[in-house]
Amino acid sequence: MARIDLTGKPIAITGASSGIGAATALACAKAGMPVALAARRTDKLETLAERIRASGGQAIAVQCDVTSQDECDALIARTIEAFGSVYSVFANAGFGAKHTLLDTSGPLLREIFEVNFFGTIHTIRAAASPMLKAHSGHILICTSCLSGLPSPGYSAYSATKSAQHHIGRALNVELASAGVHVTTIHPVRTNTEFFDAMHARKNEAVPPRTHKRSQSPERVANAVVRSLAKPSPEVWMSTPARLGIQLAAIFPRLTDRVIWKKGQSR
């Protein structure tokens, strides 16, 4: 498949106020894509939009809560109004939670699915209609390496990521004949506000970001742009992690034993 020229192809990005979303917005703008930045924090969006415009790119900032279908619809409408069309959407908004399953409250469990999973559905549904009419487009979903490995303490979060992965893979087949690509993005631990927000939600002190194996959000952003230029069903940010998860699925008893022993050693 020939590489796609991204110049002039608009993209809407949710969760664009920081982290992977913000880095992806900058990378897409550098590739020549007009960018619609969406999040609940408009102050950061405006700053990022100004940075993109100062570098010669095109950008708008749109306040959007992905738990609302109406607001996701409005995001895509604003994108089309500003740039004439919408070629791509990156469903990136989400948050993490670290609790054992039985300690995860009902409201928190519902909230994380509303934001991570149903927020993705709302975003996709809003963008799919104009893409199908144009017989062209690319839907990207930011899931996680934990989409394939249920992890103790992150069971609710990994469940939402697994759900995102499954709908993304199914949707890629369902929309193939319509000229619309769907890609699931699977980052490993990334140096963003993700863990800061997770600790803050539990009223815990936010530790310094010192994890030596964290990747940069820019590395994920560059992988997203490469996928836009040459679509693929999945993008994994770590080949060893992907292979390890595949082996874990083949040997579940051994996997559980290894995870248990690792937990005991902490």
C-alpha positions as CSV (number, residue, x, y, z in Angstrom):
1,M,0.0,0.0,0.0
2,A,1.4,3.4,-1.0
3,R,2.0,5.9,1.8
4,I,-0.7,8.4,2.4
5,D,0.1,12.1,2.0
6,L,-1.3,13.6,5.2
7,T,-1.0,17.2,4.1
8,G,-4.3,19.0,4.5
9,K,-6.1,16.0,6.0
10,P,-7.8,17.2,9.3
11,I,-7.7,15.2,12.5
12,A,-9.7,15.6,15.7
13,I,-7.9,14.5,18.9
14,T,-9.6,13.9,22.3
15,G,-7.6,14.2,25.5
16,A,-5.3,16.7,23.7
17,S,-4.5,18.9,26.6
18,S,-1.5,17.0,27.7
19,G,0.5,13.8,27.3
20,I,0.1,11.5,24.3
21,G,-2.8,13.7,22.9
22,A,-0.8,16.9,23.0
23,A,2.3,15.3,21.5
24,T,0.2,13.7,18.8
25,A,-1.3,17.0,17.9
26,L,2.1,18.6,17.5
27,A,3.3,15.6,15.4
28,C,0.2,15.7,13.2
29,A,0.5,19.4,12.7
30,K,4.2,19.0,11.7
31,A,3.0,16.4,9.1
32,G,0.7,19.1,7.6
33,M,-2.6,18.0,9.2
34,P,-5.0,20.6,10.4
35,V,-5.8,19.7,14.1
36,A,-8.9,20.0,16.2
37,L,-7.8,19.8,19.9
38,A,-10.4,18.5,22.3
39,A,-10.5,18.1,26.1
40,R,-12.2,19.5,29.1
41,R,-9.4,21.9,30.0
42,T,-9.6,24.6,27.4
43,D,-6.8,26.8,28.8
44,K,-4.2,24.2,27.9
45,L,-5.9,23.6,24.5
46,E,-5.7,27.3,23.6
47,T,-2.0,27.4,24.5
48,L,-1.3,24.3,22.4
49,A,-3.4,25.7,19.5
50,E,-1.4,28.9,19.5
51,R,1.9,27.0,19.5
52,I,0.8,25.1,16.4
53,R,-0.4,28.2,14.6
54,A,2.8,30.0,15.5
55,S,4.7,27.2,13.7
56,G,2.6,27.6,10.6
57,G,0.0,24.9,11.3
58,Q,-3.7,25.0,11.6
59,A,-5.4,24.3,14.9
60,I,-8.7,24.9,16.8
61,A,-9.5,24.3,20.5
62,V,-12.8,22.7,21.3
63,Q,-14.1,22.0,24.8
64,C,-15.3,18.4,24.9
65,D,-16.4,15.9,27.5
66,V,-16.3,12.5,25.7
67,T,-19.0,11.1,28.0
68,S,-21.4,13.3,26.1
69,Q,-22.4,12.2,22.6
70,D,-23.7,15.7,21.9
71,E,-20.3,17.2,22.7
72,C,-18.5,14.6,20.6
73,D,-20.9,15.4,17.7
74,A,-20.1,19.1,18.2
75,L,-16.4,18.4,18.1
76,I,-16.6,16.8,14.7
77,A,-19.0,19.5,13.4
78,R,-16.5,22.2,14.5
79,T,-13.7,20.3,12.8
80,I,-15.6,20.2,9.5
81,E,-16.7,23.9,9.9
82,A,-13.1,25.0,10.4
83,F,-11.2,22.7,8.0
84,G,-13.9,21.6,5.5
85,S,-13.8,17.9,6.4
86,V,-12.5,15.4,9.0
87,Y,-10.1,12.7,7.8
88,S,-9.1,11.2,11.1
89,V,-10.1,11.0,14.7
90,F,-7.9,9.9,17.6
91,A,-9.9,8.6,20.6
92,N,-7.3,9.3,23.2
93,A,-9.2,10.6,26.2
94,G,-9.1,8.4,29.3
95,F,-7.9,7.9,32.8
96,G,-6.4,5.2,35.0
97,A,-7.4,3.7,38.4
98,K,-5.4,1.4,40.7
99,H,-7.6,-0.6,42.9
100,T,-8.2,-4.3,43.5
101,L,-11.5,-5.3,41.8
102,L,-13.4,-5.8,45.0
103,D,-12.2,-2.4,46.3
104,T,-13.3,-0.6,43.1
105,S,-16.5,1.2,43.9
106,G,-19.6,0.9,41.7
107,P,-19.5,4.6,40.8
108,L,-15.7,4.5,39.9
109,L,-16.2,1.3,37.8
110,R,-19.0,3.0,35.9
111,E,-17.0,6.2,35.5
112,I,-14.0,4.6,34.0
113,F,-16.1,2.7,31.5
114,E,-18.0,5.9,30.7
115,V,-14.8,7.8,29.9
116,N,-12.5,5.2,28.5
117,F,-14.9,2.9,26.7
118,F,-18.1,4.8,26.0
119,G,-16.2,8.0,25.4
120,T,-14.4,6.1,22.6
121,I,-17.7,4.9,21.2
122,H,-19.1,8.5,21.3
123,T,-16.0,9.8,19.5
124,I,-16.1,7.1,16.8
125,R,-19.8,7.5,16.2
126,A,-19.5,11.2,15.7
127,A,-16.6,10.9,13.2
128,A,-17.8,7.8,11.3
129,S,-20.8,9.4,9.5
130,P,-18.8,12.0,7.5
131,M,-16.0,9.4,6.9
132,L,-18.4,6.9,5.5
133,K,-19.9,9.6,3.2
134,A,-16.5,10.5,2.0
135,H,-15.5,6.8,1.6
136,S,-12.2,7.8,3.3
137,G,-10.9,8.1,6.8
138,H,-8.9,6.8,9.7
139,I,-10.1,6.1,13.2
140,L,-7.4,5.6,15.9
141,I,-8.0,4.3,19.4
142,C,-5.4,4.8,22.2
143,T,-5.7,1.6,24.3
144,S,-2.8,0.0,26.2
145,C,-0.4,-2.9,26.4
146,L,-2.7,-4.0,29.3
147,S,-5.4,-4.6,26.8
148,G,-4.0,-8.1,26.5
149,L,-2.9,-8.7,30.0
150,P,-5.3,-8.4,33.0
151,S,-3.2,-6.9,35.7
152,P,-3.8,-7.1,39.5
153,G,-4.7,-3.7,40.8
154,Y,-5.6,-2.4,37.3
155,S,-8.4,-4.9,36.5
156,A,-11.0,-2.2,35.8
157,Y,-8.7,-0.1,33.7
158,S,-7.3,-3.1,31.7
159,A,-10.9,-4.2,31.1
160,T,-11.7,-0.8,29.4
161,K,-8.5,-1.1,27.4
162,S,-9.4,-4.6,26.3
163,A,-12.9,-3.5,25.3
164,Q,-11.4,-0.7,23.2
165,H,-9.0,-3.1,21.5
166,H,-11.8,-5.5,20.6
167,I,-14.1,-2.9,19.1
168,G,-11.2,-1.4,17.2
169,R,-10.3,-4.7,15.6
170,A,-13.9,-5.6,14.8
171,L,-14.5,-2.1,13.4
172,N,-11.5,-2.3,11.1
173,V,-13.1,-5.3,9.4
174,E,-16.6,-3.8,9.4
175,L,-15.4,-0.6,7.7
176,A,-12.8,-2.0,5.4
177,S,-15.0,-2.0,2.3
178,A,-16.0,1.6,3.1
179,G,-12.5,2.9,2.8
180,V,-12.1,3.7,6.5
181,H,-9.1,2.4,8.4
182,V,-9.2,1.6,12.2
183,T,-6.0,1.3,14.3
184,T,-5.6,0.4,17.9
185,I,-2.5,2.0,19.6
186,H,-0.9,0.1,22.5
187,P,1.5,2.2,24.5
188,V,3.6,0.9,27.4
189,R,4.3,3.0,30.5
190,T,4.6,6.6,29.2
191,N,6.0,9.7,30.9
192,T,2.8,11.8,31.1
193,E,0.3,13.1,33.7
194,F,-1.5,9.7,33.7
195,F,0.0,8.4,37.0
196,D,-0.1,11.9,38.5
197,A,-3.8,12.1,38.0
198,M,-4.3,8.5,39.2
199,H,-2.6,9.3,42.5
200,A,-4.4,12.6,42.8
201,R,-7.8,10.8,42.4
202,K,-6.9,8.7,45.5
203,N,-5.7,11.8,47.4
204,E,-2.2,10.4,47.5
205,A,1.0,12.3,47.2
206,V,2.2,12.5,43.6
207,P,5.6,10.8,43.4
208,P,8.3,12.2,41.0
209,R,8.5,10.6,37.6
210,T,11.6,8.5,37.9
211,H,10.6,5.3,36.2
212,K,13.6,4.4,34.0
213,R,11.6,2.4,31.5
214,S,9.0,5.1,30.7
215,Q,8.8,6.1,27.0
216,S,8.1,9.6,25.9
217,P,4.7,10.7,24.6
218,E,6.6,12.0,21.5
219,R,7.6,8.4,20.7
220,V,3.9,7.3,20.7
221,A,2.9,10.4,18.7
222,N,5.5,9.6,16.0
223,A,4.1,6.0,15.8
224,V,0.6,7.4,15.4
225,V,1.7,9.6,12.5
226,R,3.5,6.7,10.9
227,S,0.3,4.6,11.2
228,L,-1.7,7.4,9.6
229,A,0.7,7.5,6.7
230,K,0.7,3.7,6.4
231,P,-2.4,2.2,8.1
232,S,-2.1,-1.0,10.1
233,P,-4.7,-2.7,12.4
234,E,-2.5,-2.5,15.5
235,V,0.5,-0.4,16.7
236,W,2.4,-1.8,19.7
237,M,5.0,0.4,21.3
238,S,7.0,-2.5,22.6
239,T,7.7,-5.8,20.7
240,P,8.9,-7.6,23.8
241,A,5.7,-6.6,25.7
242,R,3.6,-7.8,22.8
243,L,5.4,-11.2,22.6
244,G,5.2,-11.5,26.4
245,I,1.5,-10.9,26.4
246,Q,1.0,-13.5,23.6
247,L,2.9,-16.1,25.6
248,A,0.9,-15.1,28.7
249,A,-2.3,-16.0,26.9
250,I,-0.8,-19.4,25.9
251,F,0.4,-20.2,29.5
252,P,-2.2,-18.6,31.8
253,R,-1.3,-20.8,34.9
254,L,2.4,-20.0,34.6
255,T,1.6,-16.3,34.0
256,D,-0.6,-16.1,37.2
257,R,2.3,-17.7,39.2
258,V,4.8,-15.2,37.9
259,I,2.6,-12.2,38.5
260,W,1.8,-13.5,42.1
261,K,5.5,-14.0,42.9
262,K,6.3,-10.6,41.5
263,G,3.7,-9.1,43.8
264,Q,5.0,-10.9,46.8
265,S,8.5,-9.6,46.2
266,R,7.4,-5.9,46.5
